[in-house]
């Protein structure tokens, strides 16, 4: 038994759901928590950056650039994403295959505009806000308070 309780998903202890995925943004690392209780650690990413976890065969990408370098294995999948997603530096994407789909990790609340006076800082986590397939079709989730 550990001091920290096991993570509990949306349906409670012992239940898993693929959509129950969360990204923690920390100063020195990014931690992707999935529905199975895994915590996959990544280095912080700059806009347009990608990282691959060899142990979990999992990709993490940060949006904020119109295109990835053509040598990047995710280049063609990235180009099929809608432009508003690709250009948002506050959005992260996760996938377990260069063929897709993308899990879109964003902020479930209203994102403050860049022109707002003293906008509230974004929270230090991202949750699943949508899915995008390799044809560029997206499914967006909305969460009720």
C-alpha positions in Angstrom: 0.0 0.0 0.0 1.3 3.5 -0.9 0.6 6.8 0.7 -0.8 8.1 -2.6 -4.2 6.7 -3.5 -4.6 5.1 -6.9 -6.0 7.4 -9.5 -9.7 7.2 -10.0 -11.3 7.9 -13.4 -14.6 9.4 -14.3 -16.5 6.3 -13.5 -14.8 5.6 -10.1 -12.2 3.1 -8.9 -11.6 0.1 -11.1 -13.2 1.5 -14.2 -11.3 2.7 -17.3 -12.4 4.9 -20.2 -10.1 5.8 -23.2 -11.3 9.4 -23.0 -10.0 9.7 -19.4 -6.6 11.1 -20.3 -4.9 14.1 -18.7 -1.6 16.1 -19.3 0.1 17.8 -16.3 2.3 20.8 -17.2 5.1 21.1 -14.8 8.1 23.4 -14.9 10.6 20.7 -15.7 8.4 18.0 -17.2 5.1 17.0 -18.8 3.3 14.0 -17.3 0.6 12.2 -19.4 -1.8 10.2 -17.2 -4.0 7.7 -18.9 -7.0 5.7 -17.9 -4.9 2.7 -17.0 -3.0 4.6 -14.3 0.1 5.0 -16.3 2.2 8.2 -15.9 4.3 8.9 -19.0 7.0 11.6 -18.5 8.2 13.9 -21.2 10.6 16.9 -21.4 8.9 20.3 -21.8 8.1 21.1 -25.4 8.3 24.4 -27.2 5.6 25.2 -29.8 5.9 22.8 -32.6 7.9 20.3 -30.6 7.4 16.6 -30.5 8.6 13.8 -28.2 8.4 10.0 -28.4 8.2 7.6 -25.4 10.0 4.5 -26.5 8.9 2.5 -23.5 5.2 3.3 -24.2 5.3 3.8 -28.0 3.5 7.1 -27.5 3.9 10.5 -29.2 3.3 13.9 -27.6 3.3 17.1 -29.7 2.7 20.7 -28.8 0.8 22.9 -31.3 1.7 26.4 -32.1 3.3 26.1 -35.6 1.7 25.7 -39.1 3.9 22.8 -40.1 6.4 20.3 -38.7 9.7 19.5 -40.4 9.2 17.0 -43.3 11.7 14.6 -41.6 9.4 14.3 -38.6 7.3 11.0 -38.7 4.2 13.0 -37.7 4.5 15.5 -40.5 1.8 14.2 -42.8 -0.7 13.6 -39.9 0.0 17.1 -38.6 -0.7 18.7 -42.0 -4.2 17.1 -42.0 -5.2 18.9 -38.7 -7.4 21.9 -38.9 -5.3 25.1 -38.9 -6.9 26.5 -35.7 -5.6 23.4 -33.8 -2.1 23.5 -35.3 -1.6 27.2 -34.5 -2.8 27.1 -30.8 0.3 26.9 -28.6 -1.8 26.0 -25.6 -3.0 22.8 -27.2 -1.1 19.4 -27.0 -1.7 16.3 -29.1 -1.1 12.7 -28.2 -1.0 9.6 -30.5 0.3 6.1 -30.4 0.7 5.9 -34.2 1.9 8.2 -37.0 -1.3 7.2 -38.8 -3.4 8.6 -36.0 -5.8 9.4 -34.5 -4.8 12.4 -32.5 -6.1 12.9 -29.0 -6.5 16.7 -28.6 -5.5 17.9 -25.1 -6.7 21.4 -24.3 -8.2 23.5 -21.7 -11.9 22.7 -21.1 -12.7 26.2 -19.9 -12.8 29.4 -21.9 -9.3 30.3 -23.2 -8.6 34.1 -22.6 -7.8 36.1 -25.7 -4.3 37.5 -26.2 -5.7 41.0 -26.3 -7.4 40.7 -22.9 -6.1 42.9 -20.2 -4.4 40.7 -17.6 -5.8 37.4 -18.8 -6.0 34.7 -16.3 -3.2 32.1 -16.6 -4.1 28.8 -18.0 -4.3 25.9 -15.5 -1.3 23.6 -15.2 -3.1 20.7 -16.9 -4.9 19.8 -20.1 -7.8 17.3 -20.6 -9.1 15.5 -23.6 -11.1 18.1 -25.6 -11.4 16.2 -28.9 -10.2 13.6 -31.4 -8.8 14.1 -34.9 -8.4 11.3 -37.5 -5.9 11.1 -40.3 -8.4 12.7 -42.7 -8.6 15.9 -40.7 -12.1 15.2 -39.3 -12.4 16.3 -35.7 -14.8 15.4 -32.8 -14.8 18.0 -30.1 -15.9 17.4 -26.5 -17.6 20.0 -24.3 -17.8 19.6 -20.5 -20.6 20.9 -18.4 -19.6 22.4 -15.0 
